[in-house]
């Protein structure tokens, strides 16, 4: 068969994208997480990490030479110019690697998932035929992110403010998974959507 269709899966921070992606994975769907790829392209020895260290200084490196993501995040969410510089460097690199990983060998299903918080904010959406949005109320995003990442409320609110507004994201969704419900209900939504996607991507 030809290349599988790429379906985007996105949502704001703390919406539970990874949880939903794993549910699709349990159904045999190949998925690529842009956050993981974003870490891979700044591993020690990569050209991207060398450029970041040159630009921001060695204080954004840990003792073992790895990127101190928390230190870098603090800088770029305080200064929009620095965030733009970082995005201009990383987005094309990440996109190329995503495109490569979205072509699995010996794969039978008619679609794969591109899981990305920035699917709709960057040109990553051009890789995807359709978009699934994982949605929760903003207060749920804040509570989940604070408990998961030990960020304070101000920091989480700044990150949410830097992302696409919830209503804009929902307006661009082809499908919506409501993730503020019991896990069994979320799994049911995933299974129903999986059946729909199998039909539409084979059609």
N, C-alpha and C positions, 0 to 999 in steps of 0.2 A: 504494500500500500504506500501511498505518498506520505509526505510529511504530515504529522498530526497538526490539527488546528491548535493554536495557542489561545488559551482563555486566561485573562488576567484575574487575579484575586487580590483585592486591596481593602483598605480600611484604615482608620486613624490609629494612632498609637494606643495600645491597650484594648483594641477591639477584639483581639483573639484570632488574628489571621492564621497564626501558626497552628493553633488548635484545630481550626477548620481545615487547613491544608492537610494535617495528619489524618483527618477523617476521610478526605478524598484519597489520600495515600493508601489507607486501609482497604479501599475499593479497587486498588491496583493502578491508580492514576499517578503518572510520573509528574513530580512538581519540583520547581527550582525556586529557591528563596533568594530574592535579590539582596536581603540583608546578609546572608551567608556569603554570597558572591562579593558583596561590598567589602567583607572582611578578607576574603581570599586575595583580592587585588591589592591589598595593602599589607600583606605578609612581609616579614623582614626579607630584604633582597629584591623586592619588586621595585620597578621604576617609579610607581606612584608614591610609595612610602618615602623614597629618596627625595622626591620633589616636595612632599609635605614637610619633611624634616628641614629641608633647606629654607622653606618659606616661613614656617612657624617657629623654628628653633628646636633644639634637642629636648626642651622641657615637655614636648608632647610625646616623647618616647619613654617607655618603661625601662627599667634597668636591663632587661633581657633583650632590648632592641625592638620590642613590639610597640605598636601604636597604643598610646594611652587615650582610648576613645572618649572617656569621661572628660579629660582635660581639653581635648579638641572640641568636643560638643559644647562645653562651656564657652569657649572662645567664639565659635561660629554662631551660636544662638544669641550672643550679645552684639555681634557686629555683622550686619547684613552683607557688607562688602567682602568680608572674609568667607562668609558662607557661599557667596557667588563664585569666588575664586576656587574654593574647594569643589563645588559642584561642576564647574567648567572642566576641572581636571578629571574628576572621577566618573561623571555620568557616561561619557563615551566609552571609557574602558569597561565599566560595568555592563553597559549595553552589549558590547561585542562578546563578552564572556557569557552573558545570559543567552544570547542567540545560539552560541555553541552548545551550551548545556541543555537547551530546549529541543535538541535533536537526538533523542536516545536511540541506541542500537537495539534491534530485536524487540520492538515495542508494538503491541497489537491494538491498543485502544486508539480511537480516532481523535483524541485531544490530550493535551498536556496543560499543566497550570503554571503560570508565572505569578509567583507570590511577591508582591512589592507594595510597601507603604507609599512609594512615590510613583506608582503606575500612571496616575492621571496628571501628576505635576510635571513629569519629564516626558521625553520622547519614547519612554518604554512602552507607552500605550500603543505606539505604532507597531509593536511586535505582536499585539494581541488582537484577535478577531472580535472578542466581546469581553465585558468586564463584570465580575461578581464583586459586590461590595459587602463586606462584613460590617454590620452596623450595631452600635450600642449607644445609649445616651452619653453625653459628654461627661457627666458626673461619674459614670461607670468607668470611662476611660481614665479619668484622673485617679480614682481610687485604685484601680488595677495597676496602673503604672507606678504610683507611689509605693505600693506594697511590693512590687516586683523589682524595681530598680533602685530603691531607696533614694529617689529624687524627692526634693521638697515640692510642695504644691506650686510655687511660683515657677519653678523650672518646667514642670509638666505643662502648666498653662501656656508657657512661652512656646514649648514644642508644638502643642495643639494649635496655637495661633499661627505658627509658621507653616502648618499643613493646610491643605485645601479645606474650606469650611464644609461641615457635615452635609448641609443641604445641597451644596454644589456637587459633592461626591455622589450623593444619592440620585441627583438629577441625571448623572452620566452612567448610572448602573443599568446594565441589561438584566441583571438578577441581583436580589438582595437576600443575604442570610442574616436573620435577626439572632444575635448572639448574646442577648441578655435574658435568655430562657434556660430551663434545665437542659443538661447535656443531651439527654435522650431526645428532646425536641429538636435540638440543633442537628443531631445526627440524622433525624428523620428528614429535615430540610435538605441536608447534604445528599442523602440517598435519592430523594425525589429529583433534585437538580441534576445529579449524576445521570439518572435515566433520561432526562430531557436532553442533556448534552450529548449523550451517546446517539440519540435519535437525530438531533439537528446536525451534528458534525459528520454523521454517516450519510445524511441526505444530500 
